[in-house]
Amino acid sequence: MTTSTFPEATVRGGGPLWALAAVAAIVTYALGLGLDVLEVDAAQYAAIAREMSETGGWLEVTDRGEPFLNKPPLLFWLSALSFRVFGVSNVAYKLPSFLIFLVGVWSTHRLAARYAGPRAGALSALVLATCQGAFLMNNDVRTDALLMGLVAFAMWQLARFLDEPDWPRAAWVGLGLGAAMLAKGLIGAMVPLLGAATHIALTRRWDRVLRPEWLLAGVIAAALLTPMTVGLYRQHGADGLEFYFWTQGFGRVFSENIWGDEHGPFFFVIQMLWTFLPWTLFLGAALWWRFGELRRCGWRLPSGSEALSLGAFVLGLVGISASRSKLPHYVYVTLPAAAVLTGTWMATLLGDGGFGRVLRISQRVVLAVLAVVLGVLIAWAFPLRSALLWGAIGALTVAVVLVLAGRVGVIAGDADAASGRAVRLVLGSTLAIVAVNLALNGHLYPTVLDYQASARAGRDVSAADPPPRTLITYGRGGKALDFYARRVAVHPTSVDALELAVADGRRAAGGAASIWVFTDEPGLDELRSAGVGYTLLATYDDFAVSKITPRFLNPSARGDALAEAYLIRLE
């Protein structure tokens, strides 16, 4: 499945607009790196990485001093190292994941270009870098950006190895698979290997299955996993190894769901509709085209074609859909394969005469809906006051309108009108999604994060002079408190346990000690009922900002959606 040759064309009006899109995207991602970490997962992982950088416990991962058994340690290792180099900050926490994400974008480019030419590579990288999921995973940094980037890298290295098997390429495969498993478990290896198996089957290259070089790839992957397995065994014994190699992987399919987040079999298909915006319709068309090509060639691909992306996306999506535990961000692992499928199809259609009329109209409807949603958010829900940001968003919006209306020339030379319309649709979609996320990262998220009380309280603790001797969180979760306070908070679950924590703090201080408590309204009521004396230091409006509701978005009803959190000093 190779793409057609592109008509030679010179850029006329499109060059500056592509530059505008690139600059706006860079600014958007930079703004996202500076945003506060979100409760629950990202804040917890940032606090764990900060704790690791402080204690030096690289093999044995702890959360508030307790053994942590949930995610592999690569995110914690990289962010803790970043803290050691750059200091503790939002950017330092997110930077390693963002750099690996860029590796994933580059790997996606190289994988598509290997089989379908440089234009397909560029379009695939563009699709991955500008889909909505990419912006979100680099804002709310969990393990997904690492996983996505390393899965893309592993797929690229597998493509190189399957084309020309040798020992050096096998070593790179092992590096990619092992690192992806360190990011988020067995899924990091399963998605690329499912893609490789599909490629072998559809190209009938069965001789690639029993190559001795696979042993080297396995040895290197195992070597990368060794420090993690040692740490797991030290902390949790055989249970830790079972959790990583079974419960967190195949156990999600074949064992009882211990996470309680089960959804229907089409959950990830629905999630993909918004995660892959603005390219969702393009992906659907690309899948239809790819399966049509397979039927026409008798389900046997000719030499020089690839099926890695098809297998990784389709079988990867089926695999995570079979899991009894499902959360929206799990679908991110399939994005590199989806980008290659989409970018390759787009390159073929651009070279062969452009997109069909139905797709062009449907995509304009999608972009119009995005514009309406953006307008509601920045003009009604959380009114935008910055003239600079209004100007930037306005410029991007005007550019979208001019491009789609054909008022700006995008290609010239030998390109036909259909190709010009296709390029305008791609450029307009890129400008539109960047405008949306510039508004989100530059205005909406910073505004909403003012309602994350745990982060605000943590900053107040960090700025205190003198700081409290002991920090306690009572009746109120939130690891952002630890991260921004730059300390580990004690988390008693009852008034008696809180009194023991207070006694321990004072004993460690040799007498009187300043002890602060972060709590919510029910927790404060419990302390009052128990006769605990305190001084109120600060009151915060509080909302679970990772779970936006219509009531919270409505300015007139927002007060009813908010709770209160408190920072107090015990007497």
N, C-alpha and C positions, 0 to 999 in steps of 0.2 A: 504494500500500500504506500506508494510514493506519491509525493505531491507533484503537481504540474509545475513547469517552469514559470516563474513570475515574469510578467512583462516589464521591460526596462522602463523606469519612470523616475522622474525627478520630483522632489518635494517642492510644492509651490507655497501654499498657505499652511500646510499641515505641520511643517517643521517647528515653527514657534509654538504651535498648540501642543505638540508632543512634548516639547521642552517645558511648557507650562504644566502639563500633567505630571511630568517627572519631578519637577521642583515641588509642586504641591504635594505629591505623594511622599517625597523625602521629608518635607516639613510635617506632614501628618504622622508619619512613623516616629519622627523625633519627638513630637508632642506626646505621643503615646508612651514613649519610654519614660517620660517624666511624671506620668500619672501615678497616683497612689495605688498600692496593691489592694486588690479587692478581697473582702471576706467572701467565702470561707477559705477555699483552697490556696489561692495565691498568697494570702496573708500568712497562712500557716507555713507554707513552704519558704517564704521569705524569712520568717522568724526562725525556722529550723536552720536555714543556711547561715543566718547571723549568729545563732548559737554555736554552730559548728565552727565558724571562723574564729569565734572567741575562745572555745574550749580546745580546739585542735583535734576533736574526736572524728577523724575522717572516715574510719571504718564502721564505727558504731553510731548510728544516727539516733539522735535524741530530740524529743519535743517536750519543752519545759522540764528537762532533766530525765524524762521517762523514755524507755526504748520505743522507737517508732517503727511500725511495720505496716507500710501501706504502699509506698512508691519506691522504685529503685533510686539509687543515690546520685545519678549523674547531675541532675539539676542542682542538688545541694552542693555537690563538689564544685561545680563551675561557679555558682553564685557566691559561695563562701570564698573561693579564690579571688573572685572579682572584688569582694568586700575587702580582702587583705590588700589588694592593689590600689583600689580607688576609694575606699571608705564605704560606710554603709549608706546607701541611698536607693531611691527607686531605680535610677538609671543603672547603677552597679548591679542590682538584682536582675534586671531584665536584659542587660547587654549581652551576656553569653548566649542566651536563647535567641536573641535577634540575629546575632552573627551566624549561628547554626541555621536559622531560617534562611538567611541569604545564601548559605551553602546549598540549601535545598532548592532555592530558586535557580541558582547556577546549574545544579545537577539536572533539574528538570529541563533547562535549556539544552544541555549537552545530550540528554537522552533523546529528546525529540529531534534535535538537529542531526543526530547520528543516522537516523533512518529516513527523515523527511526533509532534510535541508535546513539551512540557517534561518529562513523565514519562519518555518514551523517551530524551530527552537525559540526564536524571539517571541513569537505569539504565545507559546506555552508558558514561558517565563512571565510574560505580561499577565496572562490569565491568573497564574498562581499568586503573583505579587499583588494583584488588585482585587481578588475575590474578598468578600466580606469576612469570611473566616480567617483570612490572613491578618487583616487589621485587628480582629478581635483577639486572636491568640497572642498577638504581640502587645496587647493592652493588659489582658487578664492572663498573666504569664503563669501557667502551670507546667506540665510536662509536654504539652502538645506541640509547641514550636520546635523543641528539641527533637521530638519523635518525628514530626513531619519532615524536618530538614534531613535527618539521618536516614529515614526511609527513602527519600528521594535520592540521596547519595548512594545507598545500597542498591537501588534499582538501576542507577546508571552504571555502577561497577559490575553488576550482574550482566547487564547488556554487553559490556566490553568483554567479559569473560566468556559468555555464551557464543559470541562472534568469533573470538580468537582465544581459546583456552590456553593459559600458561600459568606458571607459578606466581609471578608478580601480580597478575590480575586476580588470581585467587586470594592472594594476601589482602588486596584492597577489598574484595568481597567480605572476607572475614572481619576486617576492620569496620566496614559499614554495618554488617549484621550485628556484631557484638556491641557496637556503640548504640545502635537503635534499641537493642534489648536493655542496655543500661539506662536508656531514657524512660522506657515505660513497660518493660517486660516482653513476653514472648510475641506480642502483637507486632513488635518492631521487626522481628525476623519473618513472621508468618506472611505479612502482606507482600514484601518483596519476593519471597520464595513462591508464593502462589502465582505471582506474575511470571516468575521464571518457569514454573511448571507449565503454565498456559502457553508460553512462548515455545517451549520445547515440543509440546504436543501439537501445536498448530503448524510449526515449521518441520515437524517430523525429524528433528535432530536428536534422536534417541541416543546417539553416541555421546551426547553431552552429560548424560545422567551418571555414568560410571567412571567419570574422569578421576584420576587419583588426586588432582589438585583440590578437589572438594575437601579432602582431609586437612590440608593446610588451612583452608578457610575456617573449618570447624575448630582447629587447634587455636587459631588466633582469636576467634570469637570467645572460646572458653577461657583463654588467658585474660581477655578484657573483663570477663565476668568474675574472675577469681577473687579480686579484692572485695567485691560485693558479697560473694558467697561466704567468704571468711567472716566478714562483719555480721552477716545474718546468722551464721551458726554461733558466733560468740554471744550474740544478744538473745537469740530465740531458739537455739538448738535446731533440731530437725524440723520443728514447726515453721521456722523461718524459711527454710529451703522449700518445704512443701507449699507454703503460701506463694512464694515467688514462682516456682516451676509448675504448680498445678492450680491452686485456688484462684490466683489472679489471671490465669490464662484459660486453659481448657476447663478448669473448674467452673468458670462462668457459664459454660454451655451444659456441662454434664452433672454439675453438683447443685445443691440448693443455693439460692440467691441470698447471700448474707448482707448485701448492701441495701436492699429494699427499694431499688429504683428501676423496677421492671416496667417495660412498656410493650406495645404491640409490635408485630413483626415488620411493619412498615414505618416505624418510628424514624429511622435514619434516612429513609427516602424523603420523608417530610422535612426533616432537618436540612437535607441537602438543598431543598428549594430555596431557602434563604441564605444558607452558608456559602453557596457558590455564586450568589448575586455579584455582578450583573450578568454572569455568564451561564445561568441555569438553562435557559432555552437553547443556547449554543451546545451545551453538554448533551441535552436530550437529542438534538439533531445529530451530533457527532456519534452517539451510540447507535442511532438508527442507521446512519451511514456505514459505521464499522461492521455491524452485523450483516447489513446488506452486502458489503464487499466479501465477507466471509462466506455467505451463501453462494454468491456468484463464483467464487473460486473453489467451491466444494470443501470448505472448511480445512483447506490446506493453503498456507501462505507461501508465496514465492520467496525466493532468496532476496535478502535485503529488506524484508518487512519485519515489523515487530508486533508482538502481542503481549509484551510485558505490561503495558499500561492497561490493556483491557482486562487481563487476568487479575492484576492488582486491584483495580477498581471494582469490578463486578464481584469477584470472589471475596475480596476484602469486605465489601459492603454486606454480602451474604453472611460472612463470618461474624461480623460484629452484630448483625441483626439476629443471629442465632443465640447470642449471649442473653442470659436472663437479667443481666445488669446493664442498663442503658442510660447514658447521659448525653446531652447534645454534643458536647465537644469530642466525643469518641470518634465522630465522623471525620475529624480533621486528618486522620491518618490516610484517608483515601484521596486527599486533595491533589497531591503531585500527579498521581495517575490520571485523575480527572482532567487536570490541566494539560497533560500530554495528549490525551484523546481530543480535547477541545481545540487546542492550538494546532494540531496536525490537520484536523478537519477544516478549521478556518483558513489555514494556508492553502489547502487544496481548492476550496471554494473561491478564494481571492484570485488564485491563478486561473481558474476555469470559468470565471465570469460573475462571481459575486453570489450573495445570498438570495434566497427566494423572497417573494413579496410578503408571504404570510409571516415569515420570521422577522422581516424588517418592521412590519406593522406591530407585531406582538412585542418586539423589543422596545419600540417606542412607548407602548403602553406600560411596560415594566418601568422604564425610566420616568414616565409621568407619575406613576405611583410613588416612586422613590422621592421625587420632587415634592409631592404633596405631604408625605410623611416628614420630610425634612422641614418643610414650612411650618407644619403643626408643632414640631418640637422646638424650633428656634424662635418662632413668632408668638406662640401661645403658651405651650407648657413651661418653657424656661426661656423667656425673651432674651435675645442676644443684644447686648449693649455696645459691644466693641465695633467701632467704625472700621477698624482695620480688617477684622475678621469678616464683617459684612461685605467689605469691598472685595476680599479674596473669594468668598463664596459667590458673590454676585458676578465676578469676572469669569469664574468657572462655569456658572450657569448660563451666562450669555454665550460663552464659547460653545457649550453643548447645543444651544438653540441654533446658532449660526452654522455649526457643522452639520447638524441633522437636516437643516433647511436647505443645505447646499449653497449657502451664501459665502462659504470659504472654500477655496479649492484645496484639495488635499493631495492629489496626484496629477501628474501631467505626462506628456510624452505619448507613448503608445498605449497607455492604459485605456480601456473602454469605460463607458458610463456605468456599467454594472459593477466593475471593480471599484470605481470611485465611490459608488453608494455603499459598497461593503466596507471600504476603509473608513468612510465617514461614520458608519454604525459602530465600528470598533473604537474609533477615537472618541465619539460621543459617549459611548458607554464607559470608557475609561475615565473621561473627565467627570462624568456624573457620579461615579462611585467614589472618586477621590474627593469631590465636593462634599458628599454626604459625610465621609469620615473625617474630613477637615473640620466640619462643624461639630461632629461628635467629640473628637479628641481635643479640639481647641476651646469648646464651650460646654457641651452637654455633660460630658463625663466630669470635668473639673467642678461644675456646678452641683451635680448629683453627689459627688464624693464629699461635699461639705456635710452631708447627712450621715456619713460613716463615723459614728461617735467614737469607736475604738481607736481610729487613727488620730482623731483630734485630741483625745485624752492622752494618747501616747506621746504626742508632741508636747503637750503641756507638762507632762511628767519630765520629759527630757530637758525642757527649758527651765525647770524649777531650780532655784538657787537659795538654799541648798536643796539637792534632790532628796526624795524620801529614802529612808533606809530600806524599807520593804514595800513592794508593790503587790497588791492583792486584787484579783478580779473575782467578784462574788455574784452568783446568779446571772451572769452575763458572759457569754463566750466572746471570742474575738481575739485572734492572734495578731491582728494589726496593732493592738496595744503593746505587745512585746516588741514588735519590730520598730515602731516609732519611739517607744520609750528607751530603746537600746538596752533592754534588760529582760530577764525571764520573770514573768509574773507568777505568783503563787495562786492556785485555783482551788480553794476549799469548797466543799459542796454542802456544808451545813454551818450553822452558827458555832457549834462546838469545835468543828475543824478550823473555822476562822480564828477562834480564840487561841487554839493551839499554835496556829501560824503566827499570830501576834506575839505570843509568848516566846516562840522560837526566835522571832526577829529581835525582840528586846534582849533576849539572852545573848544572842550573837553580838549585839551592840554594847553589852555590858551594862544595861540599864535602860533608861528612856531612849526611845527611838522614834523617828518620824515614820509613820505607817499610813500609806494612802490606799484607798480602796476604790476601784471602778466597779459600779454596779448599776442595775436598772431599778425601776420603780418597785417591783415585787421584792427585790433584794433589799432595798432601802427600808421597806416596810418591815421585813423580818428583823433587820438590825434594830430598828426602833422598838419593836415588840420585845426584843431580848434585852433592852436597856443599854445598848451600846451607845456611848457618847461619841459625837463626831462634829466636825465643822465642814459645812458645804463649801467646796472650792470652785466647782463649775457645774453647770447644767448644759446638756447637749440635746439638740433634736437628733433623733436616731431613726434610721431606716435601713433595711437590708437591701443595699443598692444593687446587688447582683440579681435581685428578683423584682424588677420594676412592675408596678401594677397600674391600671388605668386611674385609680383613685389618687395615687401618688403623682401621676402626670397632670392631673386636673388641678390648677392653681387654687380653685375655690374649695376643693375637697382635700387638699394635701395635708392640712393640719390634722385631719382625722386619721390619716395613714401613718402619722409619725408617733413614735414613742419617745420617752425621755430617758437619758442615761446621766449618771452623776459621777463626779469625782469628789471624794470626801477624804478628810484627814481624821483619823481616829484620835480621840482624846485620851 
